Amino acid sequence: MQDAAAFASAYERNRAHLEPWEPIRPEGFYTEAGQRSQLEQFVEGRRQGRVERWVFDSGDGEIYGSITLSNIELGIFLNARMGYWVDASLNGRGLATAAVSGVCEYGHRRWNLHRVEAGTNVENHASQRVLAKCGFQEIGLSRSHLFINGKWSDSKQFYRILHTDPLPLD
Ligand SMILES: CC(C)(COP(=O)(O)OP(=O)(O)OC[C@H]1O[C@@H](n2cnc3c(N)ncnc32)[C@H](O)[C@@H]1OP(=O)(O)O)[C@@H](O)C(=O)NCCC(=O)NCCS
C-alpha cells in the first residue's frame, strides 16, 4: 500500500507510453487515492493466492515499471498470465527481458508453475520481441480480444512451458 504515490507518479509520467496498450483510464487512476484503490484490489487477490507483482525500483522512491503474474491456477493446470511495462526512459536496456525470465524462474520454483501465458496487442512488436527472447511460443491471433485504448483490439497470444515434470499423485 505504501507504493500508491509512486505508482500514481509513474503512471502519470508514462501516460503517452502506455496509452496505446492499455484501457482508457479515468483521471482518478493517476492519483494516489486511485492507486491506493487499485492496490487494495491487488492485495486481496494476493491474499487469495491469485496474483503476485514486482516493481522496477532504483532505490529513489520512484517506480519504473512492474511485472505481474495473474490468474495463478494450481491443480493440473499450474498456469499463470503475465503482464509487464517498463518506464519509457529505461526502454531498450533489457529490463523487460530480464524480468520476464526471472519471474518465469520464480513461478516455477515458488508454485511449480508448468506454463505461463502472455498476450500482446498485435501491433506491440517490442513486447513480442521480449517474449520471443524469453522462449515464449506463439499460440496465434485472437481477434477482438481486449478493449484497449477505446477499441476492441486483436491480440497475439503466447505461452512458455517451464517444465514437464509429472505431478505427484494426491
Ligand atoms: C514492451 C516493453 C515492456 C519492452 O521493455 P524493454 O525493457 O524496453 O524491453 P527489452 O529491452 O528487454 O527488449 C526490447 C526488445 O524489443 C526490441 N524492440 C523495441 N522496439 C521494437 C519495435 N518497434 N519492433 C520490433 N522490436 C522492437 C528491442 O530492440 C529489444 O530487442 P533486442 O534485444 O533483440 O534488440 C516496454 O517498451 C513497455 O513497457 N511498453 C509499453 C507497455 C507494454 O507494451 N507492455 C507490454 C504489454 S504486453
The ligand as a Tripos MOL2 file, in Angstrom:
@<TRIPOS>MOLECULE
LIG
   48    50     1     0     0
SMALL
NO_CHARGES

@<TRIPOS>ATOM
      1 C1          7.4180   -3.5730  -24.3190 C.3       1 LIG1
      2 C2          8.2980   -3.1280  -23.1590 C.3       1 LIG1
      3 C3          7.8680   -3.8410  -21.8920 C.3       1 LIG1
      4 C4          9.7520   -3.5200  -23.5110 C.3       1 LIG1
      5 O1         10.5740   -3.1870  -22.3890 O.3       1 LIG1
      6 P1         12.1580   -3.0800  -22.5370 P.3       1 LIG1
      7 O2         12.7460   -3.0880  -21.1690 O.co2     1 LIG1
      8 O3         12.4970   -1.9670  -23.4460 O.co2     1 LIG1
      9 O4         12.4730   -4.4650  -23.2830 O.3       1 LIG1
     10 P2         13.9290   -5.1110  -23.5840 P.3       1 LIG1
     11 O5         14.9400   -4.0220  -23.6180 O.co2     1 LIG1
     12 O6         14.1250   -6.2450  -22.6500 O.co2     1 LIG1
     13 O7         13.7150   -5.7330  -25.0460 O.3       1 LIG1
     14 C5         13.0660   -4.9890  -26.0600 C.3       1 LIG1
     15 C6         13.3090   -5.6610  -27.4090 C.3       1 LIG1
     16 O8         12.3370   -5.1680  -28.3420 O.3       1 LIG1
     17 C7         13.0060   -4.6280  -29.4570 C.3       1 LIG1
     18 N1         12.1560   -3.5710  -29.9960 N.ar      1 LIG1
     19 C8         11.9110   -2.3570  -29.4780 C.ar      1 LIG1
     20 N2         11.0440   -1.7010  -30.2580 N.ar      1 LIG1
     21 C9         10.7240   -2.5330  -31.2710 C.ar      1 LIG1
     22 C10         9.8720   -2.4300  -32.4040 C.ar      1 LIG1
     23 N3          9.1530   -1.3450  -32.6400 N.pl3     1 LIG1
     24 N4          9.7890   -3.5060  -33.2420 N.ar      1 LIG1
     25 C11        10.5000   -4.6320  -33.0200 C.ar      1 LIG1
     26 N5         11.3240   -4.7890  -31.9410 N.ar      1 LIG1
     27 C12        11.4410   -3.7400  -31.1040 C.ar      1 LIG1
     28 C13        14.3240   -4.1380  -28.9030 C.3       1 LIG1
     29 O9         15.2810   -3.9380  -29.9510 O.3       1 LIG1
     30 C14        14.6680   -5.3200  -27.9900 C.3       1 LIG1
     31 O10        15.0770   -6.4550  -28.7150 O.3       1 LIG1
     32 P3         16.6610   -6.8190  -28.8990 P.3       1 LIG1
     33 O11        17.2010   -7.0520  -27.5160 O.co2     1 LIG1
     34 O12        16.6530   -8.0280  -29.7540 O.co2     1 LIG1
     35 O13        17.3080   -5.6270  -29.5570 O.co2     1 LIG1
     36 C15         8.2400   -1.5770  -22.9600 C.3       1 LIG1
     37 O14         8.5060   -0.9360  -24.1750 O.3       1 LIG1
     38 C16         6.8900   -1.0910  -22.4580 C.2       1 LIG1
     39 O15         6.6740   -1.0000  -21.2640 O.2       1 LIG1
     40 N6          5.9860   -0.7560  -23.3850 N.am      1 LIG1
     41 C17         4.6690   -0.2270  -23.0200 C.3       1 LIG1
     42 C18         3.8200   -1.2310  -22.2490 C.3       1 LIG1
     43 C19         3.7810   -2.5760  -22.9060 C.2       1 LIG1
     44 O16         3.8080   -2.6900  -24.1250 O.2       1 LIG1
     45 N7          3.7120   -3.6390  -22.0960 N.am      1 LIG1
     46 C20         3.6010   -4.9780  -22.5920 C.3       1 LIG1
     47 C21         2.1820   -5.2870  -22.8210 C.3       1 LIG1
     48 S1          2.0310   -6.9510  -23.4700 S.3       1 LIG1
@<TRIPOS>BOND
     1     1     2 1
     2     2     3 1
     3     2     4 1
     4     2    36 1
     5     4     5 1
     6     5     6 1
     7     6     7 2
     8     6     8 1
     9     6     9 1
    10     9    10 1
    11    10    11 2
    12    10    12 1
    13    10    13 1
    14    13    14 1
    15    14    15 1
    16    15    16 1
    17    15    30 1
    18    16    17 1
    19    17    18 1
    20    17    28 1
    21    18    19 ar
    22    18    27 ar
    23    19    20 ar
    24    20    21 ar
    25    21    22 ar
    26    21    27 ar
    27    22    23 1
    28    22    24 ar
    29    24    25 ar
    30    25    26 ar
    31    26    27 ar
    32    28    29 1
    33    28    30 1
    34    30    31 1
    35    31    32 1
    36    32    33 2
    37    32    34 1
    38    32    35 1
    39    36    37 1
    40    36    38 1
    41    38    39 2
    42    38    40 1
    43    40    41 1
    44    41    42 1
    45    42    43 1
    46    43    44 2
    47    43    45 1
    48    45    46 1
    49    46    47 1
    50    47    48 1
@<TRIPOS>SUBSTRUCTURE
     1 LIG1         1 GROUP 0 **** ****
